[in-house]
Amino acid sequence: MKTLASMKILARLGSLSALAALAPSLAFAHGGGPHVHGFFAGLEHPLFGVDHLLAMVAVGMIGARAGRRSTVLAPLLFVSAMVTGALLGTAGIGLPSLETGIALSLVVFGALVGLARPLPLAAVATVTALFGLFHGNAHGLEIPDGASGVTYAAGFVLGTSMLHAIGVVSVLKLARWPTTVRTAGIATSLVGMVMAAQAF
């Protein structure tokens, strides 16, 4: 029974990897400003970009695997850095190699989830904060001025935090099947590699 459940999870991960490889238009969540128009748009936006969805779930998984303090700290640092990156974006400051940096975040986050042993807290904090800047900057560049931009950002932060929570819960629920968790990390890295190839 346990083996069957693990096989189903692996099949879903494989399907997700194939989807990212075969649908370049779905690879990156941020394609410009017209879709930005309020709280609910911000709330749902992380769910429709494979890059953001996988990265956010992975951050939660990384935090949960690294220990109690990291379970909260890793997502918190990511969100804080994401907000900082978004503020830079709204000021018209774009980070260099933005799409490549986001794709690499999946490669690195997936690798961290796939490690046999989690990294120390300091390393986890540094990596999550660094890539949080890239994810936030990409979306900050497309957020319009005014109230709709503020409410969109609030929804986006909430949606991101919910995905972090899903990552944490996934690790806790799959504690008996560490290979499944690590396989999810490897699949995330593979998706990141596909996206990086598309970005070049």
C-alpha beads as a LAMMPS data file, in Angstrom:
LAMMPS data file: protein, C-alpha beads

200 atoms
199 bonds

1 atom types
1 bond types

-500.0 500.0 xlo xhi
-500.0 500.0 ylo yhi
-500.0 500.0 zlo zhi

Masses

1 110.0

Atoms # bond

1 1 1 0.000 0.000 0.000
2 1 1 2.803 2.383 0.925
3 1 1 4.657 1.473 -2.271
4 1 1 1.542 2.175 -4.342
5 1 1 1.143 5.615 -2.736
6 1 1 4.795 6.431 -3.425
7 1 1 4.436 5.338 -7.048
8 1 1 1.429 7.614 -7.485
9 1 1 3.387 10.566 -6.099
10 1 1 6.320 9.822 -8.401
11 1 1 3.975 9.584 -11.383
12 1 1 2.561 13.006 -10.575
13 1 1 6.043 14.475 -10.252
14 1 1 6.973 12.984 -13.608
15 1 1 3.871 14.465 -15.204
16 1 1 4.728 17.877 -13.773
17 1 1 8.258 17.705 -15.146
18 1 1 6.939 16.721 -18.568
19 1 1 4.415 19.561 -18.495
20 1 1 7.129 22.116 -17.808
21 1 1 9.301 20.704 -20.568
22 1 1 6.516 20.600 -23.154
23 1 1 4.813 23.903 -22.333
24 1 1 7.353 26.757 -22.397
25 1 1 4.555 29.319 -22.190
26 1 1 3.670 28.016 -18.726
27 1 1 7.227 27.997 -17.450
28 1 1 7.423 31.499 -16.053
29 1 1 4.643 33.063 -14.009
30 1 1 5.438 36.649 -14.870
31 1 1 4.711 37.770 -18.380
32 1 1 3.878 41.441 -18.005
33 1 1 1.558 43.812 -16.220
34 1 1 -1.961 43.454 -17.690
35 1 1 -2.924 40.568 -15.388
36 1 1 -2.162 42.579 -12.239
37 1 1 -5.472 43.894 -10.929
38 1 1 -6.185 43.229 -7.297
39 1 1 -6.016 40.968 -4.272
40 1 1 -7.536 37.809 -5.756
41 1 1 -5.361 38.064 -8.853
42 1 1 -2.337 38.218 -6.563
43 1 1 -3.609 35.330 -4.460
44 1 1 -4.053 33.000 -7.428
45 1 1 -1.048 34.137 -9.462
46 1 1 1.563 31.911 -7.728
47 1 1 -0.557 28.861 -8.574
48 1 1 -0.409 29.415 -12.341
49 1 1 3.333 29.770 -12.810
50 1 1 5.248 26.499 -12.550
51 1 1 8.388 28.404 -11.547
52 1 1 6.832 30.155 -8.568
53 1 1 4.670 27.252 -7.448
54 1 1 7.534 24.747 -7.330
55 1 1 9.947 27.230 -5.742
56 1 1 7.518 28.152 -2.967
57 1 1 6.668 24.553 -2.120
58 1 1 10.383 23.708 -2.166
59 1 1 11.196 26.520 0.283
60 1 1 8.663 25.088 2.728
61 1 1 10.152 21.627 2.272
62 1 1 13.705 22.923 2.793
63 1 1 12.676 24.666 5.998
64 1 1 10.864 21.621 7.342
65 1 1 13.795 19.311 6.589
66 1 1 16.349 21.630 8.213
67 1 1 14.690 21.651 11.635
68 1 1 12.196 23.449 13.831
69 1 1 13.604 26.972 13.598
70 1 1 14.064 26.687 9.838
71 1 1 10.468 25.586 9.371
72 1 1 9.399 29.159 10.072
73 1 1 12.601 31.034 9.328
74 1 1 13.212 29.848 5.755
75 1 1 9.739 30.858 4.468
76 1 1 9.870 34.093 6.477
77 1 1 13.246 35.069 5.013
78 1 1 12.082 34.201 1.528
79 1 1 8.938 36.330 1.822
80 1 1 10.911 39.231 3.336
81 1 1 13.464 39.090 0.524
82 1 1 10.658 38.735 -2.023
83 1 1 9.012 41.908 -0.734
84 1 1 12.373 43.706 -0.890
85 1 1 12.877 42.538 -4.468
86 1 1 9.360 43.635 -5.359
87 1 1 10.001 47.104 -3.933
88 1 1 13.111 47.357 -6.095
89 1 1 11.010 46.322 -9.071
90 1 1 8.310 48.897 -8.407
91 1 1 11.101 51.494 -8.284
92 1 1 12.141 50.376 -11.760
93 1 1 15.264 48.517 -10.624
94 1 1 15.592 45.122 -12.279
95 1 1 18.097 42.494 -11.180
96 1 1 20.438 41.183 -13.889
97 1 1 19.707 37.805 -15.524
98 1 1 16.325 37.723 -13.822
99 1 1 14.716 34.783 -15.628
100 1 1 17.907 32.758 -15.387
101 1 1 18.134 33.481 -11.666
102 1 1 14.576 32.274 -11.139
103 1 1 15.221 29.089 -13.101
104 1 1 18.402 28.489 -11.104
105 1 1 16.404 28.900 -7.899
106 1 1 14.465 25.772 -8.849
107 1 1 17.672 23.899 -9.587
108 1 1 19.189 24.887 -6.225
109 1 1 16.015 24.518 -4.155
110 1 1 15.351 21.118 -5.688
111 1 1 18.909 20.037 -4.948
112 1 1 18.527 21.118 -1.316
113 1 1 15.347 19.088 -0.967
114 1 1 17.081 16.149 -2.614
115 1 1 20.088 16.120 -0.281
116 1 1 20.430 13.159 2.052
117 1 1 21.058 15.576 4.914
118 1 1 19.680 19.126 5.161
119 1 1 22.019 22.112 5.111
120 1 1 22.760 24.150 8.274
121 1 1 20.385 26.975 9.107
122 1 1 22.793 29.739 7.994
123 1 1 23.164 28.215 4.522
124 1 1 19.409 27.695 4.181
125 1 1 18.770 31.310 5.210
126 1 1 21.285 32.699 2.724
127 1 1 20.026 30.701 -0.252
128 1 1 16.320 31.310 0.370
129 1 1 16.830 35.052 0.876
130 1 1 18.979 35.377 -2.259
131 1 1 16.485 33.723 -4.555
132 1 1 13.580 35.445 -2.823
133 1 1 14.979 38.706 -4.195
134 1 1 14.796 37.357 -7.750
135 1 1 11.231 36.079 -7.461
136 1 1 10.030 39.301 -5.852
137 1 1 11.849 41.532 -8.326
138 1 1 10.251 39.806 -11.314
139 1 1 6.780 40.486 -9.974
140 1 1 7.611 43.950 -8.659
141 1 1 8.540 45.048 -12.163
142 1 1 5.005 44.297 -13.352
143 1 1 2.967 45.622 -10.394
144 1 1 1.210 48.898 -11.303
145 1 1 1.163 51.951 -9.064
146 1 1 -1.826 52.600 -6.846
147 1 1 -4.241 50.619 -4.723
148 1 1 -4.602 47.691 -7.133
149 1 1 -0.849 47.119 -6.990
150 1 1 -0.835 47.138 -3.191
151 1 1 -3.762 44.724 -2.903
152 1 1 -2.235 42.499 -5.586
153 1 1 1.022 42.365 -3.612
154 1 1 -0.887 41.462 -0.428
155 1 1 -2.638 38.613 -2.216
156 1 1 0.613 37.455 -3.750
157 1 1 2.355 37.324 -0.356
158 1 1 -0.550 35.345 1.101
159 1 1 -0.559 32.914 -1.825
160 1 1 3.192 32.455 -1.496
161 1 1 2.903 31.782 2.228
162 1 1 0.209 29.177 1.590
163 1 1 2.519 27.356 -0.829
164 1 1 5.288 27.435 1.787
165 1 1 2.860 25.828 4.228
166 1 1 2.045 23.104 1.695
167 1 1 5.759 22.339 1.413
168 1 1 6.132 22.090 5.182
169 1 1 3.095 19.838 5.566
170 1 1 4.280 17.638 2.682
171 1 1 7.561 16.908 4.458
172 1 1 5.819 16.195 7.760
173 1 1 3.233 13.905 6.168
174 1 1 5.871 12.057 4.127
175 1 1 8.320 11.662 7.013
176 1 1 8.102 7.885 6.670
177 1 1 9.033 8.073 2.997
178 1 1 12.133 10.310 2.799
179 1 1 12.975 8.945 -0.643
180 1 1 9.711 10.384 -1.966
181 1 1 10.604 13.830 -0.602
182 1 1 14.084 13.651 -2.089
183 1 1 12.660 12.525 -5.428
184 1 1 10.402 15.578 -5.412
185 1 1 13.514 17.704 -5.000
186 1 1 15.234 16.038 -7.930
187 1 1 12.144 16.561 -10.093
188 1 1 12.095 20.255 -9.129
189 1 1 15.740 20.601 -10.141
190 1 1 15.018 18.987 -13.497
191 1 1 12.183 21.432 -14.138
192 1 1 14.570 24.272 -13.266
193 1 1 17.114 22.982 -15.759
194 1 1 14.463 22.934 -18.491
195 1 1 13.487 26.507 -17.647
196 1 1 17.106 27.644 -17.563
197 1 1 17.584 26.206 -21.045
198 1 1 14.523 28.137 -22.218
199 1 1 15.830 31.346 -20.650
200 1 1 19.139 31.250 -22.566

Bonds

1 1 1 2
2 1 2 3
3 1 3 4
4 1 4 5
5 1 5 6
6 1 6 7
7 1 7 8
8 1 8 9
9 1 9 10
10 1 10 11
11 1 11 12
12 1 12 13
13 1 13 14
14 1 14 15
15 1 15 16
16 1 16 17
17 1 17 18
18 1 18 19
19 1 19 20
20 1 20 21
21 1 21 22
22 1 22 23
23 1 23 24
24 1 24 25
25 1 25 26
26 1 26 27
27 1 27 28
28 1 28 29
29 1 29 30
30 1 30 31
31 1 31 32
32 1 32 33
33 1 33 34
34 1 34 35
35 1 35 36
36 1 36 37
37 1 37 38
38 1 38 39
39 1 39 40
40 1 40 41
41 1 41 42
42 1 42 43
43 1 43 44
44 1 44 45
45 1 45 46
46 1 46 47
47 1 47 48
48 1 48 49
49 1 49 50
50 1 50 51
51 1 51 52
52 1 52 53
53 1 53 54
54 1 54 55
55 1 55 56
56 1 56 57
57 1 57 58
58 1 58 59
59 1 59 60
60 1 60 61
61 1 61 62
62 1 62 63
63 1 63 64
64 1 64 65
65 1 65 66
66 1 66 67
67 1 67 68
68 1 68 69
69 1 69 70
70 1 70 71
71 1 71 72
72 1 72 73
73 1 73 74
74 1 74 75
75 1 75 76
76 1 76 77
77 1 77 78
78 1 78 79
79 1 79 80
80 1 80 81
81 1 81 82
82 1 82 83
83 1 83 84
84 1 84 85
85 1 85 86
86 1 86 87
87 1 87 88
88 1 88 89
89 1 89 90
90 1 90 91
91 1 91 92
92 1 92 93
93 1 93 94
94 1 94 95
95 1 95 96
96 1 96 97
97 1 97 98
98 1 98 99
99 1 99 100
100 1 100 101
101 1 101 102
102 1 102 103
103 1 103 104
104 1 104 105
105 1 105 106
106 1 106 107
107 1 107 108
108 1 108 109
109 1 109 110
110 1 110 111
111 1 111 112
112 1 112 113
113 1 113 114
114 1 114 115
115 1 115 116
116 1 116 117
117 1 117 118
118 1 118 119
119 1 119 120
120 1 120 121
121 1 121 122
122 1 122 123
123 1 123 124
124 1 124 125
125 1 125 126
126 1 126 127
127 1 127 128
128 1 128 129
129 1 129 130
130 1 130 131
131 1 131 132
132 1 132 133
133 1 133 134
134 1 134 135
135 1 135 136
136 1 136 137
137 1 137 138
138 1 138 139
139 1 139 140
140 1 140 141
141 1 141 142
142 1 142 143
143 1 143 144
144 1 144 145
145 1 145 146
146 1 146 147
147 1 147 148
148 1 148 149
149 1 149 150
150 1 150 151
151 1 151 152
152 1 152 153
153 1 153 154
154 1 154 155
155 1 155 156
156 1 156 157
157 1 157 158
158 1 158 159
159 1 159 160
160 1 160 161
161 1 161 162
162 1 162 163
163 1 163 164
164 1 164 165
165 1 165 166
166 1 166 167
167 1 167 168
168 1 168 169
169 1 169 170
170 1 170 171
171 1 171 172
172 1 172 173
173 1 173 174
174 1 174 175
175 1 175 176
176 1 176 177
177 1 177 178
178 1 178 179
179 1 179 180
180 1 180 181
181 1 181 182
182 1 182 183
183 1 183 184
184 1 184 185
185 1 185 186
186 1 186 187
187 1 187 188
188 1 188 189
189 1 189 190
190 1 190 191
191 1 191 192
192 1 192 193
193 1 193 194
194 1 194 195
195 1 195 196
196 1 196 197
197 1 197 198
198 1 198 199
199 1 199 200
